[in-house]
Amino acid sequence: METAEFKGQVADLQARVEADFLDITSLDDLTLFFQRYLGKKGELSVLLKSLKAFSPDEKKVVGPLIQKVKTKLNADFVAKRDTLELAVLNEKLKSDWIDVTKHEEVLTGNLHPLSKVQRRIEEIFHGMGFEVADGPHVEKEWTNFDALNIPASHPARDMQDTFFVKTGSDDPHENSVLRTHTSPVQIRRMLERGAPVRMICPGRTFRNEDLDATHDAQFYQFECLLLDEDINLSHLKGVLERFLSEFFEKEMKIRIRPGYFPFVEPGLEIDVWFEIPGKKGKWLELLGAGMVHPNVLKAGEIDADKYQGFAFGVGLTRLTMMKYEIDDIRFLASSKQDFLGQF
Ligand code: FA5
């Protein structure tokens, strides 16, 4: 190629580069522009390679011409890239900004009242040296009834009250029920770890009952079992009074009546005096209790000559209703935010 022709090509290239450069409005345009002129196979690179054909003297003339174009082109390219990238960033900032001073109403969750009450109960009993145990919802018929000295003829086993899961076997270890109370955990705890025992067990219980404002088919109880040497009813009364006073944050009055539960002897029903400000106070039936029956100790493989103790089972759901003045048990199973948000 003649130097004149080369000069002409450089001038032509420069004119097109300048025209095309003016059309660049985006980073995509810029990439295409780069590929067309500056990339490995770009026009400028091809022209630069053709320099090889010139003599050293000719190179001295045409070399600087094309170098000048290349230097300018590179500088323009970088400047344009910076400008376009900044524009993209500014656009993004416009749409992404956050006003950190703006006050937004944020809906936060809270614990369910039953969970709050359960945690508080656990705290209080931990403070008195009790452990928290757990048991399954689907329980062996044996553990739920037989081991607790509830004979096969007892009305509590009636289809009206118990949700049977598996029936038909003569062996109560083979049949299962939805546990009707938390008392079977007493047996589990005795068999697992022996005496002495100081445990509570909060959990869900199930009964096939007529439902009303104070009775649900699923409700929560918590069981308390204390086995040791020389335990008597005054220990039961002391633990209960201490628990109730801490739970309700005031001195609570209790009334002890004789009651019948096959798994305790003597058996007791315990009521608490309950007052809502502005309303008449009343005795509320809250729990069943008593000294653990020797047959139950036997089922739990405890040496009844050495150890004895008390047990009680409290309606945790009822305790929750008292604490928060909830007058219908069905609210506790609802997912209504107006209700749940209050706690
Ligand atoms: C029992 O379940 C015994 N296992 C308690 C017990 C344990 C006695 C250890 C002695 C020794 P009862 O059926 O009374 O007892 O139930 C205890 C409490 O559970 C009741 O006082 C009541 O507060 C609550 N409760 C019973 N049925 C329901 C129900 N359908 N809905 C809500 N709470 C209930």
Residues whose N, C-alpha, C, O or C-beta is under 5 A from the ligand:
A	BS01	FA5	T180 H181 S183 E209 T214 H215 D216 F219 F261 V264 E285 L286 L287 G288 A289 G290 A311 F312 G313 V314 G315 T317 R318
